[in-house]
Amino acid sequence: MAGKTNYSYVGIAFILLVFGIIFIPKIVDRLSSTDVVRKESRTQNIGLPSEDGDPLAYILYNDEKRKVPDFSFTNQMGETISNKGYLGKVYVLEFFFSTCPSICPIMNRNLVTIQNQFPERQDFGIASITINPEFDTPEVLRAYAENYGVTISNWHFLTGDKAAIYELANVGFNLFVAEDQEVAGGFEHSGNFVLIDKEGYIRSRLDDFGNPKIYYYGLDEDPEEENGQKEEISILIQDINKLLNEHDHN
């Protein structure tokens, strides 16, 4: 029995030795390659492609790429600005109002952060459309822009016909806005941003399930806030760069 046991040990040792000679170098080589690293990166960032990853998604409606609806309003300088004036520019769009006591200051501080990333890009812009046009005249909006440190010429604070603005927000973009005297400031609206490419198409990253996110969360001063919402200003900056580079390379 003792002899048989010794032969068994020798056999097992020989098999382990052969396995080590043949397979261990291949395993080490694979772990040293970038294939495994890229795979793990894709898993951790699923739906959030890096700057050199897949192009941003288009938003489809009835199987057609969704464009920004037509609009034409007056900016803080008294000039008429339309969606056609933004063609050839990558831009971010929001709905806000100047006397908002809650989310608007956060959103616009974040937009200033974004603005400051692209100080020399004439092909980048921002559209901030008020939902309280009766109060937010061009003069009010000009003072508001100056107070927040707006420096780029393509950041337009827009006012105009109230019905047209609400139609654009609620129907055109599906971004909720409403007048409600029972809430602070008297108005309710979404805290999201829309990203639009140079051809006027709405673009976004994909979510964890492979669907377009459509909007970017504009309220990220505290990334650890109770609702668990992830910070998205940094990825919005990445995606603006991606769209700028996309058109630069075309």
Secondary structure, DSSP 8 states (H G I E B T S, - for coil): -HHHHHHHHHHHHHHHHHHHHHHHHHHHHHHHSHHHHHHHHHHHTTT---TTSS--EE-EETTEE-B----EEE-TTS-EEEGGGGTTSEEEEEEE-TT-SSHHHHHHHHHHHHHTT-TT-TTEEEEEEES-TTT--HHHHHHHHHHHT---TTEEEEB--HHHHHHIIIIIS---EEE-TTSGGGEEE--EEEEE-TTSBEEE-B-TTS-B--EEE---SSTT-TT-----HHHHHHHHHHHHHHHHT-
